[in-house]
Amino acid sequence: MRRDSRLSGVLHVLLHMAEQKEPVTSEALAKAMDTNAVVIRRVMSGLRDHGHVRSEKGHGGGWTLARDLATISLRDVYEALGQPSLFAVGNRTESPGCLVEQAVNAALDQAFDDAEALLLARLADVTLAMVSADFQKRLGDRRNRHRLDIVHAS
């Protein structure tokens, strides 16, 4: 089963951006994420539409955070991505004629709804500032400034 890793990837990108003093180009972010700059621009435009990032054109331009990390929750980012499916499992058919399958669907639907509500609540409770603090703790007392081009060098 294929996983949708966009949320994880976007959170990764946003935290790297928070460590940079200058705007970060789509090309630099794409290199860090091992993807195409077009993919980065598409994702970032959705974040821009939700007010999380802004773009600057021209020489020295690129992407910057538009809000403080403490004001952006993981759920905010998830919603800016278009609320991709949270689970890879689902019902065999959505409108079964079989009464057994209807009972199975009802049980699974309730479990999925409960799990989704719990996950969305947890995503709303965690801010990018909290994840950044965990990163800073992991970084420890290294004296070199965090640099996107060094951390993700090939």
C-alpha positions as CSV (number, residue, x, y, z in Angstrom):
1,M,0.0,0.0,0.0
2,R,1.3,3.4,-1.0
3,R,1.7,6.0,1.8
4,D,1.0,9.7,1.3
5,S,4.1,11.3,2.9
6,R,3.3,14.9,1.8
7,L,2.5,16.0,5.4
8,S,5.8,14.7,6.7
9,G,7.7,16.2,3.8
10,V,6.1,19.6,4.1
11,L,6.7,19.7,7.9
12,H,10.3,18.9,7.2
13,V,10.6,21.7,4.6
14,L,8.9,24.2,6.9
15,L,11.3,23.5,9.8
16,H,14.3,23.8,7.5
17,M,12.9,27.2,6.3
18,A,12.5,28.3,9.9
19,E,16.3,27.8,10.3
20,Q,17.2,30.0,7.4
21,K,17.6,33.8,7.6
22,E,17.0,34.4,3.9
23,P,14.3,33.1,1.5
24,V,14.8,29.6,0.3
25,T,14.3,28.8,-3.3
26,S,12.1,26.0,-4.6
27,E,15.2,24.4,-6.1
28,A,17.0,24.3,-2.8
29,L,14.0,22.8,-1.1
30,A,13.5,20.3,-3.9
31,K,17.2,19.2,-3.6
32,A,16.7,18.7,0.2
33,M,13.5,16.7,-0.4
34,D,14.9,14.8,-3.4
35,T,12.0,15.9,-5.6
36,N,11.3,18.3,-8.4
37,A,11.1,22.1,-7.8
38,V,7.7,22.1,-9.6
39,V,6.4,19.7,-6.9
40,I,7.7,22.1,-4.2
41,R,6.1,25.1,-5.8
42,R,2.8,23.3,-6.1
43,V,2.8,22.3,-2.4
44,M,4.1,25.7,-1.3
45,S,1.4,27.6,-3.2
46,G,-1.2,25.7,-1.2
47,L,0.5,26.8,2.0
48,R,0.7,30.3,0.7
49,D,-3.0,30.3,0.0
50,H,-3.6,29.4,3.7
51,G,-1.2,32.2,4.9
52,H,1.5,29.9,6.2
53,V,4.3,31.0,3.8
54,R,5.0,33.7,1.3
55,S,7.0,33.9,-1.8
56,E,9.4,36.6,-3.0
57,K,10.3,36.9,-6.7
58,G,13.5,37.9,-8.3
59,H,17.1,37.8,-7.2
60,G,17.3,36.8,-3.6
61,G,13.7,35.6,-3.7
62,G,12.2,32.4,-2.5
63,W,9.9,31.0,0.2
64,T,9.7,32.3,3.8
65,L,7.4,31.6,6.7
66,A,4.6,34.1,6.9
67,R,3.6,33.2,10.5
68,D,5.4,32.3,13.7
69,L,5.9,28.6,14.3
70,A,3.9,28.7,17.5
71,T,0.8,29.8,15.5
72,I,0.9,26.9,13.0
73,S,-0.3,23.5,14.0
74,L,0.3,20.3,12.3
75,R,-3.4,20.2,11.5
76,D,-3.1,23.6,9.8
77,V,-0.5,22.2,7.5
78,Y,-2.6,19.0,6.9
79,E,-5.6,21.2,6.0
80,A,-3.5,23.3,3.6
81,L,-2.5,20.1,1.8
82,G,-6.2,19.5,1.1
83,Q,-6.8,17.0,3.9
84,P,-5.3,13.9,2.3
85,S,-6.7,10.6,3.5
86,L,-5.3,9.7,6.9
87,F,-5.7,5.9,6.6
88,A,-4.8,3.5,3.9
89,V,-7.5,1.0,5.0
90,G,-11.1,1.3,4.1
91,N,-14.3,-0.6,3.3
92,R,-14.3,-3.2,0.5
93,T,-17.4,-1.5,-1.0
94,E,-19.1,1.7,0.0
95,S,-22.7,0.7,-0.6
96,P,-23.0,-3.1,-0.2
97,G,-26.1,-5.0,-0.7
98,C,-25.0,-7.7,1.7
99,L,-26.3,-7.2,5.3
100,V,-23.1,-8.7,6.7
101,E,-21.0,-6.2,4.8
102,Q,-23.3,-3.4,5.9
103,A,-22.6,-4.4,9.5
104,V,-18.9,-4.6,8.9
105,N,-18.9,-1.2,7.2
106,A,-20.8,0.4,10.1
107,A,-18.3,-1.0,12.6
108,L,-15.3,0.1,10.6
109,D,-16.8,3.5,9.7
110,Q,-17.3,4.2,13.4
111,A,-13.7,3.1,14.3
112,F,-12.3,5.2,11.4
113,D,-14.3,8.2,12.4
114,D,-13.2,7.9,16.1
115,A,-9.5,7.4,15.1
116,E,-9.6,10.3,12.6
117,A,-11.1,12.6,15.2
118,L,-8.4,11.6,17.7
119,L,-5.6,12.1,15.2
120,L,-6.9,15.5,14.0
121,A,-7.2,16.6,17.6
122,R,-3.6,15.6,18.3
123,L,-2.4,17.3,15.1
124,A,-4.2,20.5,16.3
125,D,-2.4,20.3,19.6
126,V,1.1,20.1,18.1
127,T,2.7,23.3,16.7
128,L,5.6,23.7,14.5
129,A,7.3,25.5,17.4
130,M,7.0,22.3,19.4
131,V,8.6,20.2,16.7
132,S,11.3,22.8,16.2
133,A,12.1,22.7,19.9
134,D,12.5,18.9,19.6
135,F,14.8,19.5,16.6
136,Q,16.8,22.0,18.6
137,K,17.1,19.6,21.4
138,R,18.4,16.9,19.0
139,L,20.8,19.3,17.5
140,G,22.3,19.8,20.9
141,D,25.1,22.2,21.4
142,R,26.6,22.0,17.9
143,R,28.1,25.4,17.2
144,N,27.6,25.5,13.5
145,R,24.4,27.1,12.3
146,H,21.9,24.7,10.7
147,R,22.4,24.9,7.0
148,L,20.0,23.3,4.5
149,D,22.7,22.7,1.9
150,I,24.9,20.9,4.4
151,V,22.3,18.8,6.2
152,H,21.0,17.4,2.9
153,A,24.2,17.2,0.9
154,S,24.3,14.3,-1.4
